[in-house]
Amino acid sequence: VLVGLAVGPDADRLRQLAPSVIWIALLFATVTVADRFERIDRADDAFSALWLVAADRRAIYLAKVVSLTLVLVILQVGLWLLAVVLLDLSLRIELLALLPIIWLTAWSTASVGALALALVSAAAHRMLLLPVLLLPLLVPTLVAGVGASVAVLEGRLADAVGWATILTIEAALFCGLGILLYEAAAAPE
């Protein structure tokens, strides 16, 4: 809504900005949903109990990544459907190429979000620190997501494959770092 007010009623310009707006919404949703998941985990010291019984604590991180990825995929699909309806984007079979892009960006974002949240979970002002930590880490993912979705919308699928390769590398890198660092970052006090 804010972007629409800033740009004005120019429908063509809004269509051009649709991928950027969707990825900004993804960043906001990541912060909000990750914090909500963390509050649920920390309620009544449930996380401490889970920490004590987990044989492999990396499984906690992977479960957080999977759950956050699923929520972000559902959110992105909904946002793209809204963009198709509200911005009158043309429906073409090539738009199905957005599905792997959606999954890769959600996976990458969830991997970073789960690790970042583990780093700031004990802080008093977690909701203020989380975006400060997440934004610089998610810039490459957001840039690649915008590039890939613009390429798909313009029918340049070969370019979208290049961006998807970058997203795959980012997602695997962030997930690997999370698996390596999660236990040290998330240990309850």
C-alpha positions in Angstrom: 0.0 0.0 0.0 2.8 2.4 0.9 4.6 1.8 -2.4 1.4 2.3 -4.3 0.9 5.6 -2.5 4.5 6.7 -3.2 4.5 5.7 -6.9 1.0 6.9 -7.7 -1.7 5.3 -9.9 0.7 4.3 -12.7 -0.2 0.6 -13.2 2.8 -0.1 -15.4 5.2 1.2 -12.7 3.5 -0.8 -10.0 3.8 -4.0 -12.2 7.6 -3.2 -12.5 7.9 -2.8 -8.7 5.9 -6.0 -7.8 8.9 -8.3 -7.3 10.6 -5.7 -5.1 7.5 -5.2 -3.0 7.1 -8.9 -2.6 10.6 -9.4 -1.4 10.3 -6.5 1.1 7.2 -8.1 2.4 9.1 -11.4 2.7 11.8 -9.7 4.8 9.1 -8.2 7.1 7.3 -11.5 7.4 10.6 -13.3 8.2 11.2 -11.0 11.2 7.6 -11.3 12.4 7.1 -15.0 12.0 10.6 -16.0 13.3 10.0 -13.9 16.4 6.6 -15.5 16.9 8.1 -19.0 16.5 10.8 -18.1 19.0 8.2 -16.8 21.6 6.3 -20.0 21.3 9.5 -22.0 21.8 10.6 -20.0 24.8 7.2 -20.1 26.5 7.3 -22.0 29.8 10.9 -22.9 29.2 9.8 -25.4 26.5 13.0 -24.7 24.6 15.2 -25.6 27.5 13.4 -28.9 27.9 13.7 -29.6 24.2 17.4 -28.7 24.4 17.9 -31.3 27.2 16.2 -34.2 25.4 17.4 -33.6 21.9 20.1 -36.1 20.9 21.3 -34.0 18.0 20.6 -30.3 18.6 21.1 -29.5 15.0 17.8 -31.2 14.4 16.2 -28.3 16.3 17.7 -25.8 13.9 16.6 -27.9 10.9 13.1 -28.1 12.2 13.0 -24.4 12.6 14.3 -23.9 9.1 11.7 -26.3 7.7 8.8 -24.8 9.5 9.8 -21.2 8.7 10.4 -22.2 5.0 6.9 -23.6 4.8 5.3 -20.5 6.2 7.3 -18.2 3.9 6.5 -20.3 0.8 2.8 -20.1 1.6 3.1 -16.4 2.2 5.0 -15.8 -1.0 2.5 -17.8 -3.1 -0.3 -15.7 -1.6 1.6 -12.5 -2.3 2.2 -13.5 -5.9 -1.5 -14.4 -6.4 -2.5 -11.0 -4.9 0.0 -9.3 -7.3 -1.6 -11.2 -10.3 -5.1 -10.1 -9.2 -4.4 -6.5 -8.0 -1.7 -5.5 -10.5 -3.3 -7.3 -13.5 -0.1 -9.4 -14.2 -0.6 -11.6 -17.2 -1.0 -15.3 -16.4 1.4 -17.3 -18.5 2.7 -20.9 -18.1 6.2 -19.4 -17.6 5.0 -18.0 -14.2 5.3 -21.5 -12.8 9.1 -20.9 -12.9 8.5 -18.7 -9.9 7.8 -21.8 -7.7 11.4 -22.9 -7.4 12.4 -19.2 -6.9 9.9 -18.9 -4.1 11.1 -22.1 -2.5 14.8 -21.2 -2.7 14.3 -17.7 -1.3 12.2 -19.1 1.5 14.8 -21.7 2.3 17.6 -19.2 2.3 15.7 -16.6 4.3 14.6 -19.3 6.8 18.1 -20.5 7.3 19.4 -17.1 8.0 16.4 -16.2 10.2 16.7 -19.2 12.4 20.4 -18.7 13.0 20.0 -14.9 13.6 17.2 -15.5 16.0 19.4 -18.0 17.9 22.1 -15.3 18.2 19.7 -12.6 19.6 17.2 -14.8 21.4 18.6 -14.0 24.9 18.8 -10.2 24.2 16.3 -7.9 26.0 15.4 -6.1 22.8 15.3 -9.0 20.4 12.8 -7.5 18.0 15.1 -4.5 17.5 18.2 -6.5 17.0 16.8 -9.1 14.7 16.2 -6.8 11.7 19.6 -5.2 12.2 21.2 -8.6 12.0 19.0 -10.0 9.3 19.0 -7.2 6.7 22.7 -7.3 5.8 22.7 -11.1 5.6 19.6 -11.2 3.4 20.6 -8.6 0.9 22.1 -11.2 -1.5 19.0 -13.3 -1.2 16.7 -10.4 -1.8 18.7 -9.1 -4.8 18.8 -12.6 -6.4 15.1 -13.1 -5.6 14.2 -9.8 -7.3 16.5 -10.6 -10.3 15.0 -14.0 -10.7 11.4 -12.9 -10.5 12.0 -10.0 -12.9 13.6 -12.4 -15.3 10.6 -14.8 -15.1 8.1 -12.0 -15.5 9.9 -10.7 -18.6 10.1 -14.2 -20.0 13.9 -14.5 -19.8 14.0 -18.0 -18.2 17.8 -18.4 -19.0 18.5 -15.4 -16.8 16.2 -16.8 -14.1 18.2 -20.1 -14.0 21.4 -18.1 -13.3 19.7 -16.3 -10.4 18.2 -19.6 -9.2 21.8 -21.0 -9.1 22.9 -18.1 -7.0 19.9 -18.6 -4.7 20.7 -22.3 -4.4 24.3 -21.5 -3.4 23.2 -18.9 -0.8 20.6 -21.3 0.7 23.1 -24.2 1.0 25.7 -21.8 2.5 23.4 -20.3 5.0 21.9 -23.7 6.0 25.4 -25.2 6.3 26.5 -22.3 8.5 23.4 -22.7 10.6 24.0 -26.4 11.1 27.6 -25.7 12.2 26.9 -22.7 14.5 23.4 -23.3 15.9 24.3 -25.3 18.9 26.8 -22.7 20.1 24.5 -19.8 19.3 21.3 -21.2 20.8 22.5 -22.8 24.0 20.1 -21.8 26.9 21.6 -20.1 29.8 
